[in-house]
Amino acid sequence: MSMHEQANKIKKVLIVNRSEVALRIQATCKALGMSIVAVYAPQDAASLYVAQADEAYALSGHGFAAYLRQDDIIEIAKKASVDAIHPGYGFLSENADFAEKVIAAGFIWVGPSPEAIRAMGDKIKARMIAQAAGVPVIPGDFVALDQDGHLEQGLAIAKRIGFPVIIKDPLAGGGKAMRRVDGPCLFADAWRAVVSEAGRLTSSRELLIEKYLDGGRHIEIQVAGDGTDALHFFERECSVQRRHQKIVEEAPCCFVDRSVLQEMAHISVQLAKAVAYASLGTVEFMVTADGAFYFLEMNTRLQVEHSVTEMTTGVDLVALQFLIAQGCGLGYEQAAIRQTGHAIECRVYAEDPFANFAPSTGQLTHVFFAHAPWIRVDHDLCVGGQVSPLFDPMIAKITVFGANRTLAIGAMVHALQSSVIGGITTNMLFLKRLVQAPFFVQGMITTQTLQNKDILSMLTQPELLAPQDQLAALLAVMLVQERQQPEVSAAAAIKEQVEPARQQSSWWRLQQWK
């Protein structure tokens, strides 16, 4: 079978996800001539990603849980006669059992093998594999929770490693079920909290204790493999985090020696080969001030921050996922992959930074994002739509491109201050202040930066605009929106915004300035 024939194996795709990532995957599917099947919880019935799909099926269940009903999803795939299932990120994207069910039902799984998901999804097993592959790991050890005296064992390990330490559920992710501990007297409470969260989230029977690296940077390497060969698409700087959640990501990293980054990329490729990896993946590291680096974990899925890699390499990573899933190989040589310019992504959350980041929900009254060839906005928002507390609070991603980091920062400031989401509170003002702050501009960022109370206080001061200035800004946006669309029902607004939304998420524009 020729590569062209292989590449035509997928003609119809079920996307098992929602919101902005579903729209992102849809864009590539349409570019590749694939039909799209969407699934939706009742709360998402009026979403743009549902309106833009060729077919859409309701899920039983409520909110977040609806997207985890594996057997229902397999039945929908059969009913719709799809060829492949793409999980996006979150939900079932790193669920090896679901991947096995997809494959057993005769569908193409657009992701790594269940074996690779299991091997790299368990942080303890991943550590062992990384060590065997010669990848440096953070000093640490694990404790089985079915043993008597596991708390005492954990404390003994922490004392041997040296405080501060971090306690982790090896099966959890996204900053959940983990606690930093700064001293022996604080260990017991943190241990019990992680045990409780792990029991609720993953039922893990082991906990991992690692040395907590103060002043470290979180750097990740984008890799791809076809089961035999592997290559990398350079690094992403992901150090700006709050409560272990990434907020701002960028590529390339300008503040770690290039030779160190090249070594990390080489080791990441070796790790992917060691597990016969066949899909996109991300190898994550902590890098200390002296240039030492340590393996954290490998994420076996598309990452939220993949947009900065796409903008700086010109590679459609979702298309690459489909290529690999159809057995077409990688389609690239390492020497042909180049980084150009600088890209920054900001995650827009439905939360109020000026009220201790309290969640914000409700009906959207205004949605307007800045437009320019160097601005990419991934979102699924429309006037009249609802932001629900039942899902993750990330509601949009703004990614910008510049010839260098200084220009990219300027582009991000413009994008944030020229965008308005009305009806709820978001973190966009917080983000605008953050990317303009001297510590960010100078690259003085670590994973602990936003734990500094003085810095956080500076970024969360009350709004500096006078009330009349705020009103003028909002009226300007309303005027633009009235010209673009009349005040109509939410359902009609969805239909009218399908094409504009496509333009806002025009990832293919990244070729225009290369």
DRENTI-411866 format. One line per field, with one value per residue (C-alpha): residue number from 1; residue in three letters; chain; y, z, x. Coordinates in nm, 4 decimals. Example, Ala and Ser with C-alpha at 12.3 -4.5 7.8 and 13.67 -1.06 7.14 Angstrom:
# DRENTI-411866
paza [1_2]
zado [ALA_SER]
guke [A_A]
Y [-0.4500_-0.1060]
Z [0.7800_0.7140]
X [1.2300_1.3670]
This chain:
# DRENTI-411866
paza [1_2_3_4_5_6_7_8_9_10_11_12_13_14_15_16_17_18_19_20_21_22_23_24_25_26_27_28_29_30_31_32_33_34_35_36_37_38_39_40_41_42_43_44_45_46_47_48_49_50_51_52_53_54_55_56_57_58_59_60_61_62_63_64_65_66_67_68_69_70_71_72_73_74_75_76_77_78_79_80_81_82_83_84_85_86_87_88_89_90_91_92_93_94_95_96_97_98_99_100_101_102_103_104_105_106_107_108_109_110_111_112_113_114_115_116_117_118_119_120_121_122_123_124_125_126_127_128_129_130_131_132_133_134_135_136_137_138_139_140_141_142_143_144_145_146_147_148_149_150_151_152_153_154_155_156_157_158_159_160_161_162_163_164_165_166_167_168_169_170_171_172_173_174_175_176_177_178_179_180_181_182_183_184_185_186_187_188_189_190_191_192_193_194_195_196_197_198_199_200_201_202_203_204_205_206_207_208_209_210_211_212_213_214_215_216_217_218_219_220_221_222_223_224_225_226_227_228_229_230_231_232_233_234_235_236_237_238_239_240_241_242_243_244_245_246_247_248_249_250_251_252_253_254_255_256_257_258_259_260_261_262_263_264_265_266_267_268_269_270_271_272_273_274_275_276_277_278_279_280_281_282_283_284_285_286_287_288_289_290_291_292_293_294_295_296_297_298_299_300_301_302_303_304_305_306_307_308_309_310_311_312_313_314_315_316_317_318_319_320_321_322_323_324_325_326_327_328_329_330_331_332_333_334_335_336_337_338_339_340_341_342_343_344_345_346_347_348_349_350_351_352_353_354_355_356_357_358_359_360_361_362_363_364_365_366_367_368_369_370_371_372_373_374_375_376_377_378_379_380_381_382_383_384_385_386_387_388_389_390_391_392_393_394_395_396_397_398_399_400_401_402_403_404_405_406_407_408_409_410_411_412_413_414_415_416_417_418_419_420_421_422_423_424_425_426_427_428_429_430_431_432_433_434_435_436_437_438_439_440_441_442_443_444_445_446_447_448_449_450_451_452_453_454_455_456_457_458_459_460_461_462_463_464_465_466_467_468_469_470_471_472_473_474_475_476_477_478_479_480_481_482_483_484_485_486_487_488_489_490_491_492_493_494_495_496_497_498_499_500_501_502_503_504_505_506_507_508_509_510_511_512_513_514]
zado [MET_SER_MET_HIS_GLU_GLN_ALA_ASN_LYS_ILE_LYS_LYS_VAL_LEU_ILE_VAL_ASN_ARG_SER_GLU_VAL_ALA_LEU_ARG_ILE_GLN_ALA_THR_CYS_LYS_ALA_LEU_GLY_MET_SER_ILE_VAL_ALA_VAL_TYR_ALA_PRO_GLN_ASP_ALA_ALA_SER_LEU_TYR_VAL_ALA_GLN_ALA_ASP_GLU_ALA_TYR_ALA_LEU_SER_GLY_HIS_GLY_PHE_ALA_ALA_TYR_LEU_ARG_GLN_ASP_ASP_ILE_ILE_GLU_ILE_ALA_LYS_LYS_ALA_SER_VAL_ASP_ALA_ILE_HIS_PRO_GLY_TYR_GLY_PHE_LEU_SER_GLU_ASN_ALA_ASP_PHE_ALA_GLU_LYS_VAL_ILE_ALA_ALA_GLY_PHE_ILE_TRP_VAL_GLY_PRO_SER_PRO_GLU_ALA_ILE_ARG_ALA_MET_GLY_ASP_LYS_ILE_LYS_ALA_ARG_MET_ILE_ALA_GLN_ALA_ALA_GLY_VAL_PRO_VAL_ILE_PRO_GLY_ASP_PHE_VAL_ALA_LEU_ASP_GLN_ASP_GLY_HIS_LEU_GLU_GLN_GLY_LEU_ALA_ILE_ALA_LYS_ARG_ILE_GLY_PHE_PRO_VAL_ILE_ILE_LYS_ASP_PRO_LEU_ALA_GLY_GLY_GLY_LYS_ALA_MET_ARG_ARG_VAL_ASP_GLY_PRO_CYS_LEU_PHE_ALA_ASP_ALA_TRP_ARG_ALA_VAL_VAL_SER_GLU_ALA_GLY_ARG_LEU_THR_SER_SER_ARG_GLU_LEU_LEU_ILE_GLU_LYS_TYR_LEU_ASP_GLY_GLY_ARG_HIS_ILE_GLU_ILE_GLN_VAL_ALA_GLY_ASP_GLY_THR_ASP_ALA_LEU_HIS_PHE_PHE_GLU_ARG_GLU_CYS_SER_VAL_GLN_ARG_ARG_HIS_GLN_LYS_ILE_VAL_GLU_GLU_ALA_PRO_CYS_CYS_PHE_VAL_ASP_ARG_SER_VAL_LEU_GLN_GLU_MET_ALA_HIS_ILE_SER_VAL_GLN_LEU_ALA_LYS_ALA_VAL_ALA_TYR_ALA_SER_LEU_GLY_THR_VAL_GLU_PHE_MET_VAL_THR_ALA_ASP_GLY_ALA_PHE_TYR_PHE_LEU_GLU_MET_ASN_THR_ARG_LEU_GLN_VAL_GLU_HIS_SER_VAL_THR_GLU_MET_THR_THR_GLY_VAL_ASP_LEU_VAL_ALA_LEU_GLN_PHE_LEU_ILE_ALA_GLN_GLY_CYS_GLY_LEU_GLY_TYR_GLU_GLN_ALA_ALA_ILE_ARG_GLN_THR_GLY_HIS_ALA_ILE_GLU_CYS_ARG_VAL_TYR_ALA_GLU_ASP_PRO_PHE_ALA_ASN_PHE_ALA_PRO_SER_THR_GLY_GLN_LEU_THR_HIS_VAL_PHE_PHE_ALA_HIS_ALA_PRO_TRP_ILE_ARG_VAL_ASP_HIS_ASP_LEU_CYS_VAL_GLY_GLY_GLN_VAL_SER_PRO_LEU_PHE_ASP_PRO_MET_ILE_ALA_LYS_ILE_THR_VAL_PHE_GLY_ALA_ASN_ARG_THR_LEU_ALA_ILE_GLY_ALA_MET_VAL_HIS_ALA_LEU_GLN_SER_SER_VAL_ILE_GLY_GLY_ILE_THR_THR_ASN_MET_LEU_PHE_LEU_LYS_ARG_LEU_VAL_GLN_ALA_PRO_PHE_PHE_VAL_GLN_GLY_MET_ILE_THR_THR_GLN_THR_LEU_GLN_ASN_LYS_ASP_ILE_LEU_SER_MET_LEU_THR_GLN_PRO_GLU_LEU_LEU_ALA_PRO_GLN_ASP_GLN_LEU_ALA_ALA_LEU_LEU_ALA_VAL_MET_LEU_VAL_GLN_GLU_ARG_GLN_GLN_PRO_GLU_VAL_SER_ALA_ALA_ALA_ALA_ILE_LYS_GLU_GLN_VAL_GLU_PRO_ALA_ARG_GLN_GLN_SER_SER_TRP_TRP_ARG_LEU_GLN_GLN_TRP_LYS]
guke [A_A_A_A_A_A_A_A_A_A_A_A_A_A_A_A_A_A_A_A_A_A_A_A_A_A_A_A_A_A_A_A_A_A_A_A_A_A_A_A_A_A_A_A_A_A_A_A_A_A_A_A_A_A_A_A_A_A_A_A_A_A_A_A_A_A_A_A_A_A_A_A_A_A_A_A_A_A_A_A_A_A_A_A_A_A_A_A_A_A_A_A_A_A_A_A_A_A_A_A_A_A_A_A_A_A_A_A_A_A_A_A_A_A_A_A_A_A_A_A_A_A_A_A_A_A_A_A_A_A_A_A_A_A_A_A_A_A_A_A_A_A_A_A_A_A_A_A_A_A_A_A_A_A_A_A_A_A_A_A_A_A_A_A_A_A_A_A_A_A_A_A_A_A_A_A_A_A_A_A_A_A_A_A_A_A_A_A_A_A_A_A_A_A_A_A_A_A_A_A_A_A_A_A_A_A_A_A_A_A_A_A_A_A_A_A_A_A_A_A_A_A_A_A_A_A_A_A_A_A_A_A_A_A_A_A_A_A_A_A_A_A_A_A_A_A_A_A_A_A_A_A_A_A_A_A_A_A_A_A_A_A_A_A_A_A_A_A_A_A_A_A_A_A_A_A_A_A_A_A_A_A_A_A_A_A_A_A_A_A_A_A_A_A_A_A_A_A_A_A_A_A_A_A_A_A_A_A_A_A_A_A_A_A_A_A_A_A_A_A_A_A_A_A_A_A_A_A_A_A_A_A_A_A_A_A_A_A_A_A_A_A_A_A_A_A_A_A_A_A_A_A_A_A_A_A_A_A_A_A_A_A_A_A_A_A_A_A_A_A_A_A_A_A_A_A_A_A_A_A_A_A_A_A_A_A_A_A_A_A_A_A_A_A_A_A_A_A_A_A_A_A_A_A_A_A_A_A_A_A_A_A_A_A_A_A_A_A_A_A_A_A_A_A_A_A_A_A_A_A_A_A_A_A_A_A_A_A_A_A_A_A_A_A_A_A_A_A_A_A_A_A_A_A_A_A_A_A_A_A_A_A_A_A_A_A_A_A_A_A_A_A_A_A_A_A_A_A_A_A_A_A_A_A_A_A_A_A_A_A_A_A_A_A_A_A_A_A_A_A_A_A_A_A_A_A_A_A_A_A_A_A_A_A]
Y [0.0000_0.3389_0.6284_0.8098_0.5139_0.4848_0.8542_0.8056_0.5392_0.7970_0.9576_1.0147_1.1093_1.1118_1.3825_1.2825_1.6285_1.9685_2.3424_2.4994_2.1779_2.0167_2.3178_2.3011_1.9366_2.0078_2.2659_2.0062_1.7442_1.9833_2.0698_1.6960_1.6340_1.4293_1.4285_1.5239_1.3671_1.5561_1.4439_1.6772_1.6938_1.8718_2.1891_2.1973_2.1475_2.5086_2.5183_2.6219_2.2946_2.1094_2.3468_2.3098_1.9282_1.7221_1.5059_1.5467_1.3036_1.3744_1.2028_1.0642_1.2013_1.5491_1.7973_1.6702_1.3113_1.2809_1.2822_0.9912_0.7392_0.5058_0.2477_0.5167_0.6790_0.3496_0.2912_0.6382_0.5652_0.2474_0.4224_0.6993_0.4507_0.6497_0.5327_0.6918_0.8466_1.1492_1.2206_1.5744_1.6500_1.5918_1.3566_1.0158_1.1224_0.9343_0.6488_0.3236_0.1219_0.3475_0.3259_-0.0535_-0.0423_0.1854_-0.0482_-0.3632_-0.2114_-0.1765_0.1988_0.3823_0.5367_0.8751_0.8509_0.6301_0.2624_0.1620_0.0126_0.3436_0.5321_0.2973_0.3019_0.6796_0.7682_0.6152_0.8548_0.5756_0.3466_0.6442_0.7264_0.3711_0.3727_0.7122_0.5949_0.2826_0.5068_0.7233_1.0201_1.2052_1.1977_1.4066_1.2348_1.0523_0.7277_0.5803_0.4247_0.1568_0.2660_-0.0906_-0.1272_-0.0543_0.2612_0.4140_0.7662_0.6951_0.5435_0.8514_1.0823_0.8803_0.9133_1.2886_1.3326_1.1301_1.3350_1.6637_1.9200_2.0748_1.7737_1.7218_1.4359_1.3165_1.0696_0.8986_0.8508_1.2056_1.5096_1.8738_1.9793_1.7569_1.5273_1.6824_1.8864_2.0679_2.0087_2.2405_2.0599_1.7427_1.8959_1.9665_1.6253_1.4286_1.6684_1.6942_1.3166_1.2537_1.5172_1.3555_1.0065_1.1321_1.3052_1.0066_0.7746_1.0005_1.0727_0.7666_0.4983_0.4865_0.2555_0.4281_0.7789_0.9342_1.1605_1.3802_1.6542_1.9919_2.2015_2.5657_2.8201_2.5681_2.6197_2.3909_2.3105_2.0581_1.8985_1.8206_1.4793_1.2536_0.8891_0.6276_0.3229_0.2902_0.6337_0.9576_1.3265_1.6503_1.9900_2.1845_2.3117_2.5159_2.7327_2.6599_2.8006_3.0581_2.8546_2.9052_2.6139_2.3783_2.4917_2.6504_3.0007_3.1313_2.9226_3.0263_2.8926_2.8962_2.9199_3.2169_3.1807_2.8311_2.7597_2.6249_2.3333_2.2216_2.2443_2.0430_1.7720_1.7627_1.7281_1.4448_1.2589_1.3064_1.1439_0.8543_0.8092_0.8033_0.5358_0.3356_0.2904_0.2456_0.5616_0.6168_0.9550_1.3034_1.3281_1.5786_1.5094_1.7453_1.8533_2.0746_2.2816_2.4325_2.7625_2.5850_2.4155_2.0704_1.9112_1.6327_1.4279_1.4991_1.3005_1.2297_1.3414_1.0980_1.3363_1.6660_1.9497_2.2647_2.4715_2.2978_2.6238_2.7908_2.4985_2.5154_2.8874_2.8633_2.5493_2.5853_2.2230_2.1220_1.8848_1.7506_1.6599_1.4827_1.2827_1.1660_1.0834_0.8621_0.6990_0.5882_0.4215_0.6790_0.7372_1.0754_1.2539_1.4738_1.4544_1.6110_1.8406_1.9845_2.1053_2.4670_2.7180_3.0681_3.3738_3.3608_3.2617_3.3169_3.1611_3.2920_3.0792_3.2717_3.1479_3.2229_3.3409_3.6619_3.7263_4.0229_3.7993_3.5263_3.3702_3.2743_3.0950_3.3116_3.1683_3.2996_3.4113_3.5854_3.9322_4.0275_3.8255_4.0096_3.9092_4.1085_4.0213_4.0188_3.7634_3.7123_3.6507_3.3085_3.2669_2.9204_2.9446_2.8281_3.1356_3.3208_3.5902_3.4291_3.1222_2.9972_2.9476_2.6571_2.5557_2.1947_2.2167_2.3317_2.7120_2.7592_2.9154_3.0402_3.0492_3.3511_3.2790_3.5414_3.5358_3.7845_3.7956_3.7972_3.7752_4.1520_4.1829_3.8770_4.0352_4.3528_4.1527_3.9726_4.2989_4.4314_4.1088_4.1076_4.4752_4.4673_4.1680_4.1722_3.8908_4.0337_3.8766_3.7002_3.7921_3.6601_3.6761_3.8804_4.1943_3.9788_3.8223_4.1632_4.2856_3.9633_3.9713_4.3380_4.2869_4.3398_3.9889_3.8356_4.0693_3.9924_3.6190_3.5957_3.3288_2.9986_2.7666_2.9487_3.3054_3.3399_3.1999_3.5264_3.7257_4.0615_3.9697_3.8275_4.1380_4.3617_4.1676_4.1644_4.5287_4.6696_4.7841_5.0936_5.2294_5.5012_5.3941_5.6221_5.4612_5.1148_5.2266_5.3742_5.0496_4.8430_5.0769_5.0500_4.6719_4.6874_4.9132_4.6672_4.3752_4.5554_4.6045_4.2390_4.0864_4.2134_4.1288_3.7890_3.4657_3.2438_2.9840_3.2422_3.3911_3.0523_3.0280_3.3805_3.3278_3.0003_3.1716_3.4438_3.1749_2.9916_3.3057_3.3667_3.0160_3.0299_2.8287_2.7949_3.1656_3.0772_2.9965_3.3557_3.5129_3.2285]
Z [0.0000_-0.0983_0.1456_-0.0460_-0.0051_0.3639_0.4185_0.2887_0.5444_0.7667_0.6002_0.9041_1.2544_1.5909_1.8149_2.1761_2.3231_2.3419_2.3119_2.1685_2.1273_1.9337_1.6999_1.6638_1.5572_1.3269_1.1406_1.0487_0.9655_0.7182_0.5642_0.5168_0.3698_0.6659_0.7832_1.1475_1.4132_1.7412_2.0750_2.3342_2.6873_2.7301_2.8406_2.5079_2.2728_2.1446_2.1113_1.7945_1.7701_1.7546_1.4893_1.2742_1.2814_0.9992_1.2520_1.6258_1.8882_2.2406_2.5284_2.8263_3.1534_3.2842_3.2395_3.2613_3.3347_3.0021_2.8122_3.0193_2.9255_2.7245_2.6167_2.5050_2.2949_2.1284_2.0429_1.8877_1.6822_1.5522_1.4786_1.2892_1.1034_1.1721_1.0790_1.3673_1.7108_1.8212_2.1985_2.2001_2.5438_2.8882_2.9420_2.7874_2.5978_2.8285_2.9237_2.8135_2.8755_2.6401_2.3757_2.3941_2.3532_2.0502_1.8839_1.9775_1.8177_1.4897_1.4894_1.4388_1.7658_1.6997_1.9798_2.1161_2.1951_2.5176_2.6317_2.5875_2.7645_3.0626_3.0711_3.0644_3.2415_3.5691_3.7027_3.8917_3.5888_3.3738_3.6149_3.5882_3.2076_3.1950_3.4251_3.2116_2.9033_3.0689_3.1387_3.4646_3.7149_4.0243_4.3474_4.4869_4.5861_4.6149_4.8914_4.8596_5.0392_5.1184_5.3601_5.7293_5.8365_5.4879_5.6315_5.8419_5.5376_5.3365_5.6052_5.6251_5.2477_5.2640_5.5376_5.3368_5.0212_5.2097_5.2319_5.0490_4.8801_4.6692_4.7241_4.4076_4.2973_4.0120_3.8096_3.8407_3.6327_3.5755_3.9149_4.1029_4.3973_4.4777_4.7680_4.8389_5.1912_5.3421_5.6679_5.8757_6.0903_5.7788_5.6208_5.7837_5.6842_5.3257_5.3029_5.4177_5.1769_4.8775_4.9872_5.0020_4.6610_4.4994_4.6304_4.4855_4.1499_4.0437_4.3172_4.3013_4.5550_4.5491_4.6109_4.4764_4.6858_4.4967_4.5850_4.5186_4.3057_4.4126_4.1396_3.8584_3.5115_3.3562_3.0025_2.7762_2.4491_2.1761_2.0252_1.7699_1.6920_1.4492_1.6639_1.5210_1.4632_1.6542_1.6229_1.8130_1.7402_1.9894_2.3330_2.5093_2.8175_3.0615_3.3912_3.4532_3.6673_3.9447_4.1721_3.9390_3.6421_3.3405_3.2511_2.9904_2.7541_2.4871_2.2264_2.2046_2.5541_2.5492_2.8986_2.9072_2.7291_2.3798_2.4319_2.7347_2.5353_2.2525_2.4964_2.6425_2.2937_2.2095_2.5308_2.4698_2.1288_2.2848_2.5441_2.2741_2.0878_2.4081_2.4436_2.0674_2.0799_1.7909_1.8077_1.9450_2.2963_2.5300_2.7586_3.0543_3.2543_3.5428_3.4722_3.7612_3.7619_3.7021_3.3851_3.5323_3.4101_3.5417_3.3896_3.5252_3.3089_2.9545_2.8404_2.5841_2.4033_2.2259_2.4655_2.5298_2.4418_2.1084_1.9320_2.0111_1.8508_1.5438_1.5084_1.5351_1.3212_1.0683_1.1329_1.1845_1.4768_1.4600_1.0934_1.2001_1.4543_1.1784_0.9522_1.2171_1.3112_0.9492_0.9406_0.7110_0.9195_1.0414_0.7077_0.8287_0.8680_1.1819_0.9832_0.7964_1.1121_1.1911_1.4558_1.3352_1.5459_1.8832_1.9967_2.3276_2.4447_2.7261_2.8728_2.9300_3.2378_3.3603_3.7001_3.8946_3.9826_4.1944_4.4158_4.4878_4.1443_4.2264_3.9396_3.7209_3.5331_3.3494_3.0126_2.7660_2.6612_2.4451_2.2691_2.0704_2.0051_1.8385_1.4744_1.2981_1.0905_1.3844_1.6390_1.6783_1.9094_1.9937_2.1528_2.1354_2.2731_2.1335_2.2525_2.4490_2.5313_2.8847_3.0775_3.3063_3.6356_3.5170_3.3009_3.3144_3.3582_3.0567_2.7946_2.5307_2.4281_2.2714_2.0850_1.9113_1.6849_1.6570_1.4879_1.8380_2.1998_2.2450_1.9460_2.0590_2.4010_2.2328_2.0134_2.3186_2.5044_2.2029_2.1698_2.5366_2.5674_2.2396_2.3379_2.5515_2.7013_2.8646_3.1108_3.3162_3.4688_3.3100_3.3835_3.0714_3.2626_3.4932_3.1897_3.0315_3.3465_3.3762_3.0281_3.0763_3.4215_3.4400_3.5737_3.2716_3.0169_3.1565_3.1655_3.5434_3.5732_3.7593_3.8609_4.1963_4.0600_4.1148_4.4655_4.5582_4.7476_4.6433_4.2746_4.2993_4.4851_4.2142_3.9424_4.1225_4.2156_4.1429_3.7852_3.7058_3.4323_3.5362_3.5107_3.2093_3.0299_3.0968_2.9608_2.6490_2.5823_2.6211_2.3994_2.1273_2.1337_2.1325_1.8269_1.6402_1.7361_1.6328_1.2877_1.2719_1.4110_1.5318_1.8773_1.8159_1.9976_2.1112_1.8461_1.5668_1.7059_1.6731_1.3050_1.2347_1.4179_1.2537_0.9782_1.2026_1.4498_1.1702_1.0892_1.4529_1.4794_1.1430_1.2388_0.8719_0.8686_1.0426_0.7007_0.5823_0.7594_0.7202]
X [0.0000_0.1385_0.1680_-0.1072_-0.3415_-0.2533_-0.3216_-0.6762_-0.7689_-0.9395_-1.2387_-1.4608_-1.3467_-1.5204_-1.3705_-1.4239_-1.3873_-1.5505_-1.5026_-1.1854_-0.9856_-1.2716_-1.2769_-0.8987_-0.9081_-1.2024_-0.9931_-0.7327_-0.9960_-1.1585_-0.8236_-0.7601_-1.1065_-1.2317_-1.5944_-1.6418_-1.8606_-1.9058_-2.0416_-2.1880_-2.3204_-2.6578_-2.4757_-2.2844_-2.5786_-2.5604_-2.1800_-1.9997_-1.8077_-2.1416_-2.2782_-1.9671_-1.9557_-2.1027_-2.2852_-2.3418_-2.4672_-2.5882_-2.4132_-2.5960_-2.4733_-2.4147_-2.1305_-1.7734_-1.8821_-2.0648_-1.7341_-1.6028_-1.8747_-1.6559_-1.9137_-2.1599_-1.8887_-1.7952_-2.1628_-2.1871_-1.8749_-2.0366_-2.3646_-2.1870_-1.9601_-1.6447_-1.2964_-1.1064_-1.1422_-0.9396_-0.9492_-0.8030_-0.6579_-0.8030_-1.0968_-1.0070_-0.6951_-0.4557_-0.6864_-0.5263_-0.8443_-1.0400_-0.7670_-0.7906_-1.1683_-1.1361_-0.8845_-1.0814_-1.3935_-1.2036_-1.1429_-0.8144_-0.6965_-0.5361_-0.2850_-0.0077_-0.0527_-0.2286_0.1022_0.2840_0.0037_0.0264_0.4049_0.4377_0.1128_0.2308_0.4953_0.6713_0.6970_0.7930_1.0776_1.2075_1.1892_1.3600_1.6399_1.6916_1.7129_1.9797_1.7507_1.8333_1.5455_1.4701_1.5822_1.2805_1.1135_0.7666_0.5575_0.2884_-0.0284_-0.1361_0.1580_0.1288_0.3070_0.3109_0.3013_0.6107_0.7856_0.7031_0.8380_1.1613_1.2072_1.1394_1.4009_1.6527_1.5909_1.5808_1.3021_1.1284_0.9693_0.6596_0.4139_0.2389_-0.0223_0.1688_-0.1499_-0.2847_-0.2029_-0.2909_-0.1591_-0.4056_-0.3277_0.0094_0.1423_0.4658_0.5996_0.8610_0.9334_0.8733_0.5993_0.3892_0.4338_0.1495_-0.1297_-0.0025_0.0349_-0.3224_-0.4550_-0.2830_-0.3935_-0.7526_-0.7348_-0.5657_-0.8371_-1.1034_-0.9363_-0.7367_-0.7542_-0.3750_-0.2135_0.1249_0.2519_0.5698_0.7918_1.0380_1.2815_1.1184_1.3510_1.3435_1.4079_1.3597_1.2183_0.9595_1.0759_0.9097_1.0164_0.7636_0.8363_0.6733_0.7389_0.6138_0.6957_1.0450_1.1896_1.1324_1.2137_1.1568_1.0013_1.2129_1.1161_0.8499_0.9026_0.6176_0.7453_0.4708_0.2340_-0.0160_-0.1033_0.0856_-0.1273_0.0407_-0.0778_0.1690_0.3814_0.6281_0.8682_1.1592_1.3101_1.5486_1.6945_1.8466_2.1717_2.1055_2.3452_2.1406_1.8169_1.9715_2.0766_1.7245_1.5783_1.8194_1.7366_1.3622_1.3927_1.5848_1.3090_1.0406_1.2343_1.2803_0.9026_0.8416_0.6329_0.3914_0.2136_0.2700_0.4109_0.5693_0.8642_0.8700_1.1755_1.2763_1.5871_1.7835_1.9700_2.3020_2.1706_2.1083_1.7873_1.5659_1.2860_0.9372_0.6968_0.5848_0.2398_0.1042_-0.1316_-0.1684_-0.0827_-0.2865_0.0213_0.0907_0.0008_0.3354_0.5193_0.2965_0.3573_0.7355_0.7832_0.4992_0.3993_0.0360_0.0812_-0.2740_-0.2223_0.0970_-0.1049_-0.3376_-0.0424_0.1171_-0.2149_-0.2591_0.0822_0.2411_0.5524_0.6681_0.6846_0.9727_1.3476_1.4922_1.7203_1.4215_1.2455_1.3300_1.2237_1.1407_1.0631_0.8909_0.5407_0.3608_0.0356_-0.1858_-0.4621_-0.7832_-0.9683_-1.3197_-1.2019_-1.1585_-0.7920_-0.9031_-1.1191_-0.8628_-0.9214_-1.2791_-1.4608_-1.6833_-1.9795_-2.2836_-2.4160_-2.1858_-2.2993_-1.9989_-1.7299_-1.4665_-1.1049_-0.8306_-0.7630_-0.4255_-0.2306_0.0048_-0.2749_-0.4353_-0.7350_-0.8686_-1.2136_-1.5729_-1.7471_-2.0480_-2.2869_-2.5680_-2.3603_-2.3157_-1.9908_-2.0716_-1.9108_-1.9294_-1.6161_-1.2562_-1.2355_-1.0054_-1.2335_-0.9870_-0.6215_-0.4573_-0.1328_0.0788_0.3832_0.6674_1.0057_1.1581_1.0429_1.0100_0.7782_0.5803_0.5243_0.4026_0.1665_0.0271_-0.0331_-0.2234_-0.4246_-0.5244_-0.6164_-0.8116_-1.0244_-1.3382_-1.5438_-1.8563_-2.0972_-1.8320_-1.4972_-1.1782_-0.8054_-0.7187_-0.6186_-0.4065_-0.2381_-0.1742_-0.0046_0.1922_0.3482_0.4431_0.5940_0.9729_1.0368_0.8616_1.0159_1.3623_1.2922_1.3296_1.0633_1.0490_0.7671_0.7590_0.7367_0.3628_0.3953_0.5676_0.3047_0.4493_0.4415_0.0900_-0.0267_0.1218_-0.0608_-0.3950_-0.4306_-0.7787_-0.8471_-0.6429_-0.8743_-1.1154_-1.4828_-1.5392_-1.2417_-1.3811_-1.7194_-1.5586_-1.3710_-1.6875_-1.8912_-1.6277_-1.6544_-2.0344_-2.0249_-1.8035_-2.0249_-2.3434_-2.1923_-2.0936_-2.4119_-2.7519_-2.8825_-3.0416_-3.1069_-2.8195_-2.9051_-2.9003_-2.5809_-2.4146_-2.5054_-2.3851_-2.0548_-1.9547_-1.7572_-1.6041_-1.5029_-1.3293_-1.1354_-1.0430_-0.9009_-0.7219_-0.4179_-0.3232_-0.2277_0.0957_0.2409_0.1908_0.4855_0.7342]
